[in-house]
Each structure stands twice: as structure tokens, then as C-alpha cells.
């Protein structure tokens, strides 16, 4: 009887292990299938963009459609630098977005640290206000911003566009930095204070070096938000020499025709900075966005 029971138990364990192993295999195969599908879904538009940019205008609408051009050409990429002042647009975008990112990160870093370390009257209301600003579409602010900037002579000015971008990104950047600082133990502040360091010294010498991943994630968010923005740049900037990359791509839509190959080439150049950022800084972005998810 004992041997029979042992054999029965052994069979039950083996069947359970086999079932568990099968479930793991099925789960792994399903996971890879979903990831493969999502990867194809993401890269198909990018592949189509590159394929279109390598076609000449003469074969753009030929049928059947060629996914891979049989006679690829770089004329569209050459036209961007010879026919259009694309370098000026690119320089404008880099300047505007970089300055806006710097000020957004600087302000949100101080604000996030203060909110995470000090209990002051109205703290909850202030945080709720920051969150509430993200609930409304930015287009609602277009007319008030335009009237204000026109009064201040900031229309058709890079400085005015920088102010607009900073005002958009600071609330969410502050939330991100507050979450990251909240995940850093306050014991570090207290230990540094016992050693005689002042509050600013504690922040700059102890906390700030630890918070670099959160700062990098915040900077990436602010940069992407400014780089992809189109509507406010379209309304605020009038001079051709002051326009950004997003406006340059939109200008390739003519009254009677659309230069799809040139537009796709310009889109590729506009996508390159984003690709570089995600390749080298995606780890900081994920870490910064997930900061504060676990309470100390």
C-alpha cells in the first residue's frame, strides 16, 4: 500500500510539473508572439517612411506599390539641404527645445525637492493644481497665450515659444521629480545636516548626484514634448527663418500637391534625435517614470 501511494504521489507530482512546464512554454511563446507583433506594428510606419523617402516623385504612385524601391535615390535628402533651409529649421528647433528643457528641469528639480522634503500649508492643493493642469488640452490656452504674447511683443519670437514650452512641461516634470526625490531616504538629508551641511549644500552635494536618473528622465520628457510640438509654433512663429523642424515638415504640403518623398526624408531627420535619445537614455526614462511607485 505504501509503495502504491508513493507511486501515485510521484505520478501526480510528475504530471503537475509537466503541466507547469507546458504552461511556461505557452506563456513564453505567447509573450514572444505579442512582442513580435508590437515590434512590427511600431516599425512598419518607420519602414514605410524610409521607403517613401528613397523613391523619386515619378514612381511615387506607381502600382503595384514597391515596399523596397527597385531604383532608390537620395534626391529627397539632398533637396532638404539644397532647396530648403532645413539646417536653419533644425538649428532653431535644437535651440528652442534645449533652452526650454534646461529651464523646465531646473525649476522642476527645485520644486520637486521642496515638495518631497517640506510640509507647508497648501502643499496638497498645490500638487492637485499641478495635476489638474494636465487634464486640459493645450489648445484651450492658445488664444490667451497669443493675446498675452502679442501684448508683450513676443509673437514671432523664439523667447515667447520657449516660455510656452516651459509652462507646459514644468507641472509634469515637477511630478516626476517629486516622485524620484520621495524615493530617496530622508536619512541622507539628516546625516548631512548633522555633519554641518546647510540645506542647499545637502541638496547640491548629497541628493542631486543621486537624482541624476530622475533628472535625465525629466529632461527626456521635456525635450520630446517640445520637439514634437506643432500648433503653438505654427501660431507664434511667422518668419521663415525662425520656424522649427515640425513647421518645415508641414510646409512641404503644397496647395496643389504634396511632396511625400521630401516630407518623409524630413521626417526621418526629425526622428533621428528621438532615436538617439531612446537608444542611450531609455534606462533613465524608465527608472525616472517608475520612481516613487514604492513608498519608503
C-alpha positions as CSV (number, residue, x, y, z in Angstrom):
1,X,0.0,0.0,0.0
2,X,2.8,2.4,0.9
3,X,4.5,1.7,-2.4
4,X,1.3,2.2,-4.3
5,X,0.7,5.5,-2.5
6,X,4.3,6.7,-3.2
7,X,3.9,5.8,-6.9
8,X,0.6,7.6,-7.1
9,X,2.1,10.7,-5.4
10,X,5.1,10.6,-7.7
11,X,2.8,10.4,-10.8
12,X,0.8,13.4,-9.5
13,X,4.0,15.4,-9.0
14,X,5.3,14.5,-12.4
15,X,2.0,15.4,-14.1
16,X,1.9,18.7,-12.1
17,X,5.5,19.5,-13.1
18,X,4.7,18.7,-16.8
19,X,1.6,20.9,-16.7
20,X,3.6,23.7,-15.1
21,X,6.4,23.3,-17.8
22,X,3.8,23.4,-20.5
23,X,2.2,26.5,-19.1
24,X,5.6,28.2,-19.0
25,X,6.3,27.3,-22.6
26,X,2.9,28.5,-23.8
27,X,3.3,31.7,-21.8
28,X,6.7,32.3,-23.3
29,X,5.6,31.6,-26.9
30,X,2.6,33.9,-26.4
31,X,4.8,36.7,-25.0
32,X,7.2,36.5,-27.9
33,X,4.3,36.5,-30.4
34,X,2.8,39.6,-28.8
35,X,6.2,41.3,-28.7
36,X,6.9,40.4,-32.3
37,X,3.5,41.8,-33.4
38,X,4.0,45.0,-31.4
39,X,7.5,45.4,-32.9
40,X,6.2,45.1,-36.4
41,X,3.4,47.5,-35.6
42,X,5.9,50.1,-34.4
43,X,8.5,49.6,-37.2
44,X,6.1,49.4,-40.1
45,X,5.5,53.2,-40.3
46,X,9.2,53.8,-39.9
47,X,10.0,51.4,-42.7
48,X,7.3,52.9,-44.9
49,X,8.7,56.4,-44.2
50,X,12.2,55.4,-45.2
51,X,11.0,53.5,-48.3
52,X,9.0,56.5,-49.5
53,X,11.9,58.9,-48.9
54,X,14.1,56.8,-51.2
55,X,11.6,57.0,-54.1
56,X,11.6,59.6,-56.9
57,X,8.5,61.6,-57.5
58,X,8.0,59.9,-60.8
59,X,7.4,56.5,-59.3
60,X,5.7,57.6,-56.1
61,X,2.3,56.5,-57.1
62,X,3.2,53.6,-59.4
63,X,1.2,50.4,-59.0
64,X,1.9,47.8,-57.7
65,X,3.4,49.6,-54.8
66,X,7.1,48.7,-54.1
67,X,7.8,48.3,-50.5
68,X,11.5,48.3,-51.3
69,X,12.3,50.7,-54.1
70,X,13.9,49.0,-57.1
71,X,15.7,52.2,-58.1
72,X,16.4,54.0,-54.8
73,X,17.5,57.6,-54.8
74,X,18.8,60.1,-52.2
75,X,17.4,63.1,-54.1
76,X,14.9,63.9,-51.3
77,X,17.7,64.0,-48.7
78,X,19.8,66.2,-51.0
79,X,16.8,68.6,-51.6
80,X,16.4,69.2,-47.9
81,X,19.8,70.8,-47.7
82,X,19.9,72.4,-51.1
83,X,16.4,73.5,-51.9
84,X,15.0,74.1,-48.4
85,X,16.8,75.9,-45.4
86,X,16.4,72.7,-43.4
87,X,19.6,73.3,-41.4
88,X,18.2,76.6,-40.2
89,X,15.0,74.9,-39.1
90,X,16.9,72.2,-37.3
91,X,19.1,74.7,-35.6
92,X,16.0,76.7,-34.4
93,X,14.4,73.5,-33.0
94,X,17.5,72.5,-31.1
95,X,18.0,75.9,-29.6
96,X,14.3,76.4,-28.6
97,X,13.8,72.9,-27.2
98,X,17.2,72.8,-25.4
99,X,16.7,76.1,-23.6
100,X,13.1,75.2,-22.7
101,X,14.3,71.8,-21.4
102,X,17.0,73.4,-19.3
103,X,14.6,75.8,-17.6
104,X,11.9,73.1,-17.1
105,X,14.4,70.7,-15.5
106,X,15.9,73.4,-13.3
107,X,12.6,74.7,-11.9
108,X,11.0,71.2,-11.5
109,X,14.1,69.9,-9.7
110,X,14.0,72.5,-7.1
111,X,10.2,72.3,-6.8
112,X,10.2,68.5,-6.6
113,X,12.8,68.5,-3.9
114,X,10.9,71.1,-1.9
115,X,7.6,69.3,-2.2
116,X,9.1,66.0,-1.2
117,X,11.0,67.4,1.8
118,X,8.8,70.1,3.3
119,X,5.3,70.1,4.7
120,X,3.9,73.5,4.1
121,X,0.4,74.9,4.1
122,X,-1.4,74.4,0.8
123,X,1.0,71.6,-0.2
124,X,-1.8,69.2,-1.2
125,X,-3.7,72.0,-3.0
126,X,-0.5,72.9,-4.9
127,X,0.0,69.3,-6.0
128,X,-3.6,68.9,-7.0
129,X,-3.2,72.1,-9.1
130,X,-0.2,70.7,-10.9
131,X,-2.1,67.5,-11.7
132,X,-5.2,69.5,-12.8
133,X,-3.1,71.4,-15.4
134,X,-2.5,68.1,-17.2
135,X,-6.3,67.4,-17.6
136,X,-6.9,70.2,-20.1
137,X,-5.8,70.2,-23.8
138,X,-3.1,72.8,-24.6
139,X,-5.2,74.2,-27.4
140,X,-7.5,75.7,-24.8
141,X,-4.6,78.0,-23.8
142,X,-3.8,79.1,-27.4
143,X,-5.9,82.2,-27.6
144,X,-4.9,83.5,-24.0
145,X,-1.3,82.9,-24.7
146,X,-1.5,84.6,-28.1
147,X,-3.1,87.7,-26.7
148,X,-0.6,87.9,-23.8
149,X,2.4,87.4,-26.0
150,X,1.1,89.9,-28.5
151,X,0.8,92.5,-25.7
152,X,4.4,91.7,-24.7
153,X,5.7,91.7,-28.3
154,X,6.7,88.1,-28.1
155,X,4.9,86.9,-31.2
156,X,7.3,85.7,-33.9
157,X,10.0,85.3,-31.2
158,X,11.9,82.2,-30.0
159,X,11.8,83.5,-26.5
160,X,7.9,83.5,-26.5
161,X,7.8,79.9,-27.7
162,X,10.3,78.9,-25.0
163,X,8.1,80.4,-22.4
164,X,5.1,78.5,-23.7
165,X,7.0,75.2,-23.8
166,X,8.4,75.7,-20.2
167,X,4.9,76.4,-18.9
168,X,3.6,73.2,-20.5
169,X,6.3,70.9,-19.2
170,X,7.0,72.2,-15.7
171,X,3.9,70.7,-14.0
172,X,4.5,67.1,-15.1
173,X,8.3,67.4,-14.7
174,X,7.7,68.5,-11.1
175,X,5.5,65.5,-10.5
176,X,8.3,63.2,-11.9
177,X,11.0,64.8,-9.8
178,X,8.8,64.8,-6.7
179,X,8.3,61.1,-7.1
180,X,12.0,60.5,-7.6
181,X,13.0,62.6,-4.6
182,X,10.4,60.8,-2.5
183,X,12.2,57.5,-3.2
184,X,15.4,58.9,-1.7
185,X,15.7,58.3,2.0
186,X,15.5,61.5,4.2
187,X,18.1,59.9,6.4
188,X,20.7,61.2,3.9
189,X,19.5,64.8,4.5
190,X,19.6,64.3,8.2
191,X,23.1,62.8,8.2
192,X,24.5,65.6,6.1
193,X,22.8,68.2,8.3
194,X,24.4,66.6,11.4
195,X,27.8,67.0,9.7
196,X,27.1,70.7,9.4
197,X,25.9,71.0,5.8
198,X,23.2,73.6,5.0
199,X,20.0,72.8,3.2
200,X,21.4,73.9,-0.2
201,X,24.6,72.0,0.4
202,X,22.6,68.9,1.2
203,X,20.6,69.3,-2.0
204,X,23.5,70.1,-4.3
205,X,26.2,67.7,-2.9
206,X,24.2,64.8,-1.5
207,X,20.8,64.5,-3.1
208,X,21.4,65.9,-6.6
209,X,24.1,63.3,-7.6
210,X,21.8,60.5,-6.6
211,X,18.9,62.0,-8.5
212,X,20.6,62.1,-11.9
213,X,18.5,59.3,-13.4
214,X,15.3,61.2,-12.5
215,X,16.7,64.4,-13.9
216,X,17.7,62.6,-17.1
217,X,14.1,61.1,-17.4
218,X,12.6,64.6,-16.8
219,X,14.9,66.2,-19.4
220,X,14.0,63.5,-22.0
221,X,10.3,64.1,-21.4
222,X,10.6,67.9,-21.7
223,X,12.8,67.6,-24.8
224,X,10.4,65.2,-26.6
225,X,7.4,67.4,-25.7
226,X,9.0,70.5,-27.2
227,X,10.5,68.7,-30.2
228,X,7.1,67.3,-31.3
229,X,5.0,70.4,-30.7
230,X,3.5,71.9,-33.8
231,X,0.4,74.0,-33.0
232,X,1.9,76.8,-30.9
233,X,5.0,77.0,-33.2
234,X,2.6,77.4,-36.2
235,X,0.7,80.2,-34.5
236,X,3.5,82.1,-32.8
237,X,6.2,82.0,-35.5
238,X,5.7,83.9,-38.8
239,X,9.2,84.5,-40.2
240,X,10.5,81.7,-42.3
241,X,14.0,81.9,-40.8
242,X,12.6,81.4,-37.3
243,X,10.5,78.3,-37.9
244,X,11.1,74.8,-36.4
245,X,11.5,71.4,-37.9
246,X,7.9,70.5,-37.3
247,X,6.8,73.5,-39.3
248,X,9.3,72.7,-42.0
249,X,7.7,69.3,-42.5
250,X,4.2,70.9,-42.6
251,X,5.3,73.4,-45.3
252,X,6.0,70.6,-47.7
253,X,2.2,70.2,-48.1
254,X,1.6,72.5,-51.1
255,X,-1.6,73.9,-52.5
256,X,-1.9,71.5,-55.4
257,X,0.5,68.7,-54.5
258,X,2.2,67.0,-51.6
259,X,5.9,66.2,-51.8
260,X,5.7,62.9,-50.0
261,X,9.3,61.8,-50.6
262,X,10.7,65.1,-49.4
263,X,8.3,65.1,-46.4
264,X,9.4,61.6,-45.4
265,X,13.1,62.5,-45.7
266,X,12.4,65.5,-43.4
267,X,10.5,63.3,-41.0
268,X,13.4,60.9,-40.9
269,X,15.8,63.7,-39.9
270,X,13.3,64.8,-37.3
271,X,13.1,61.3,-35.9
272,X,16.9,60.8,-35.6
273,X,17.3,62.8,-32.3
274,X,14.4,60.8,-30.7
275,X,16.0,57.5,-31.8
276,X,19.4,58.6,-30.3
277,X,17.7,59.6,-27.0
278,X,15.8,56.4,-26.6
279,X,18.8,54.2,-27.5
280,X,21.2,55.8,-25.0
281,X,18.8,57.1,-22.3
282,X,15.8,54.7,-22.2
283,X,17.1,53.2,-19.0
284,X,16.9,56.5,-17.2
285,X,13.5,57.3,-18.7
286,X,12.0,54.0,-17.4
287,X,13.7,54.4,-14.0
288,X,12.5,58.0,-13.6
289,X,8.9,57.3,-14.7
290,X,8.7,54.4,-12.2
291,X,10.3,56.3,-9.3
292,X,8.0,56.9,-6.3
293,X,5.9,53.8,-7.1
294,X,7.1,52.2,-3.9
295,X,6.9,54.1,-0.7
296,X,9.9,54.4,1.6
